[in-house]
């Protein structure tokens, strides 16, 4: 009876140690703090905008990126080995805003060049995280096309 109990406890301890090993953060990933970025054009949310955050003060071997959802909001973070780690490290970030908007998904996805400029393009992350709203200016010829292609952002 004791051997059976010892075996069960040993298997349980081994499974706990394996589970703990699988849930560990990637080596070199700094502490991350929650960051929410909203992208708007004329005060209306813009989905499908790709954002890349690049730390300016410290070299980090991870890519921090996100796409805005249907409400124009991006929860930025790093992906590694199929897992997403939300947030950004402390410090100043340069934000690279993709000049196109992704329309569709899967095989039908395509990028339409629509953004002439975006502001602001920097962000300071503190221990309490950060929230930022970026206002984009659409390329003149495509100002109306954004709202035609993405009817969910039309005024109601």
BELBEL-V756559 format. One record per residue. N is the residue number from 1. OMEGA is omega in whole degrees, -180 to 180 (* if undefined). NEAR is the number of other ideal C-beta (glycine too) atoms within 8 Angstrom. D_LAST is the distance of its C-alpha to the last C-alpha in Angstrom with 2 decimals. Layout:
BEGIN
N&OMEGA&NEAR&D_LAST + N&OMEGA&NEAR&D_LAST
END
This chain:
BEGIN
1&-180&4&70.54 + 2&180&5&70.21 + 3&179&6&69.80 + 4&179&7&66.88 + 5&178&8&65.18 + 6&179&8&65.81 + 7&179&8&64.39 + 8&179&8&61.22 + 9&179&8&60.79 + 10&179&8&61.44 + 11&179&8&58.86 + 12&180&8&56.33 + 13&179&8&57.08 + 14&-179&8&56.78 + 15&176&8&53.40 + 16&-179&8&52.13 + 17&177&8&53.39 + 18&179&8&51.82 + 19&179&8&48.45 + 20&179&8&48.67 + 21&-179&7&49.55 + 22&-175&6&46.55 + 23&-178&5&44.07 + 24&178&6&45.37 + 25&177&5&43.33 + 26&178&9&44.32 + 27&178&4&47.17 + 28&178&7&46.13 + 29&-178&10&42.53 + 30&174&8&42.17 + 31&-178&5&40.59 + 32&-179&12&36.80 + 33&-173&14&34.37 + 34&179&9&30.67 + 35&176&16&28.32 + 36&179&11&24.53 + 37&177&16&23.01 + 38&179&13&19.35 + 39&-179&16&18.55 + 40&171&13&15.92 + 41&-175&11&15.62 + 42&178&4&14.59 + 43&-180&4&13.41 + 44&-178&11&11.04 + 45&179&12&12.78 + 46&177&15&14.95 + 47&173&13&16.51 + 48&179&10&20.01 + 49&179&16&21.70 + 50&-179&11&25.34 + 51&176&17&26.97 + 52&179&10&30.72 + 53&-178&14&32.36 + 54&178&9&35.98 + 55&-178&13&38.21 + 56&-172&8&40.07 + 57&-174&5&42.91 + 58&178&7&44.07 + 59&180&4&44.45 + 60&-177&9&42.72 + 61&177&4&43.30 + 62&177&9&39.85 + 63&179&6&36.68 + 64&-174&14&33.58 + 65&175&11&30.36 + 66&171&11&26.89 + 67&177&10&23.79 + 68&179&16&20.27 + 69&-177&8&18.44 + 70&179&6&14.92 + 71&178&7&13.79 + 72&-176&14&15.97 + 73&177&10&18.81 + 74&172&13&22.43 + 75&-171&9&25.27 + 76&179&13&28.18 + 77&-178&13&31.70 + 78&174&11&34.71 + 79&178&9&35.61 + 80&177&9&39.24 + 81&176&4&41.02 + 82&178&4&37.90 + 83&178&6&36.77 + 84&179&6&33.94 + 85&-174&12&34.87 + 86&174&8&31.85 + 87&179&11&32.17 + 88&176&14&34.08 + 89&177&12&37.59 + 90&173&8&38.41 + 91&-178&10&38.52 + 92&179&10&36.88 + 93&166&14&34.78 + 94&180&9&33.96 + 95&176&15&30.60 + 96&-179&9&30.53 + 97&180&13&27.06 + 98&-177&11&27.21 + 99&177&6&26.57 + 100&178&10&24.84 + 101&-180&15&21.89 + 102&177&11&22.82 + 103&-180&10&21.09 + 104&179&7&22.10 + 105&179&4&24.64 + 106&-179&5&28.32 + 107&-178&3&30.24 + 108&-179&6&27.17 + 109&174&9&26.02 + 110&-179&7&26.40 + 111&177&9&25.78 + 112&179&10&24.28 + 113&-176&8&25.54 + 114&-172&11&22.66 + 115&177&15&23.41 + 116&178&7&25.75 + 117&179&6&26.00 + 118&-179&11&24.84 + 119&-3&6&25.71 + 120&180&7&27.25 + 121&174&9&29.31 + 122&-177&9&31.57 + 123&175&13&31.32 + 124&-180&8&33.90 + 125&178&13&34.15 + 126&-180&8&36.01 + 127&176&5&37.28 + 128&179&5&34.19 + 129&-180&11&32.06 + 130&171&13&29.32 + 131&-177&8&25.62 + 132&172&10&24.35 + 133&179&8&21.21 + 134&177&15&21.84 + 135&178&8&20.15 + 136&173&14&20.70 + 137&-178&8&21.29 + 138&173&11&20.71 + 139&-174&9&23.61 + 140&-176&6&23.33 + 141&-174&5&23.46 + 142&-178&11&20.73 + 143&-179&8&18.05 + 144&-178&6&15.97 + 145&179&10&17.33 + 146&-175&14&15.73 + 147&175&10&12.19 + 148&-178&7&13.80 + 149&-177&9&15.78 + 150&-174&12&13.23 + 151&-179&7&10.11 + 152&179&6&9.14 + 153&176&11&8.55 + 154&173&7&6.21 + 155&-179&3&3.76 + 156&*&2&0.00
END
